[in-house]
Amino acid sequence: LADLRYTKFKISGLPGDKHAIFVPDHLAMTAPTFKSIASFVQKELPSMLLCGISSLCHPSKMTTPQLRKCQDFVNLMQDARAS
């Protein structure tokens, strides 16, 4: 559990502190591991578990030139830049 990272933060408009625990990809999220993490940070099991996959790969390496020229993809990228 030494690789875990914990942070507490606030979200404007929502009451109370929010908590996040960043778990490295190499640690399998089994039920016993999840319980150990909650115990480690002295919190009850959370009501939500969010998982994500990260990459150091540049976004252009995950698309093709054809996809980048597609109008739906162009619209998606414009929406992403505007937010």
Secondary structure, DSSP 8 states (H G I E B T S, - for coil): -TT-EEEEE--TTS-S-EEEEE--TTS---HHHHHHHHHHTT----S---------S-GGGGS-HHHHHSHHHHHHHHHHHH-
